[in-house]
Amino acid sequence: MINGYGKDELENSQIVIENCEFEGINKKGACAIRVQKTDGITIQNCLFTDCYIGVGFWRRNANIKI
């Protein structure tokens, strides 16, 4: 996990997540990847299986580039 509940957030201007598999993150409201406070993110070649939310974009992403 890049950011776990109750832990400090990782703030960065460029995040790359690639070649990952996310499975069984199906609790209501849970995200495999939660994006917040970043200017750029690349997610490629990832597989999301049985996930409630694959990628969640939260507030404070006014300048995000995908």
N, C-alpha and C positions, 0 to 999 in steps of 0.2 A: 504494500500500500504506500502510496505517496503521502497521503494524509489520512490518518485514522481519527475516529471520533475521540475528542478530548485531547488531541495532540496539536502542536503548533502547525499552522498552515505553511505550505511551501509556496512562496511567491516567486514567480519567475516570468521573464518576458518571452522565453522560448522553451516549450516543453515538447518532447518527441516521445510518443508511445508507439512502438511497432512490434509486430510479430507476437502478439499476446493473445491468450485465450481467457475469456471470462465466462464462468459457468456457475449457475445456481445462486446468483445474487438476486433472489426473487422476493425478498421481504418487501412489503409495501413501502414505497418511497425510497428504497435503496438504489443507489447508482453504482454501476461498475466503475465509471469514471465521472467524477464531479469536477466541473471546471468553474473556477472562480478566481478573480483577481489575476488575470494574465492578459498579455497583449497578443500572444500567438501560441497556437498549439497545432501539432501534426499528429494525427492518429491514422495509421495505415497498416494494412494486412492483419487486422485483428478480428477475432471471432467472438461474438456474443451469443451465448446459448442460455435460455431460461433465465433471462435477466429482466427485472421489473423495469428499470431504466438503463439503457446501455450507456449513453453519454448525456449527462445533465448539465446544462449551462445555466448558472445562477447569476444573480445580479452582479454588478460591478465589472461587467465585461463590455463596456461601451466601445472599446477600440479593438476588440478581438479579431484576429485574422485566422481563418481556418484553411 
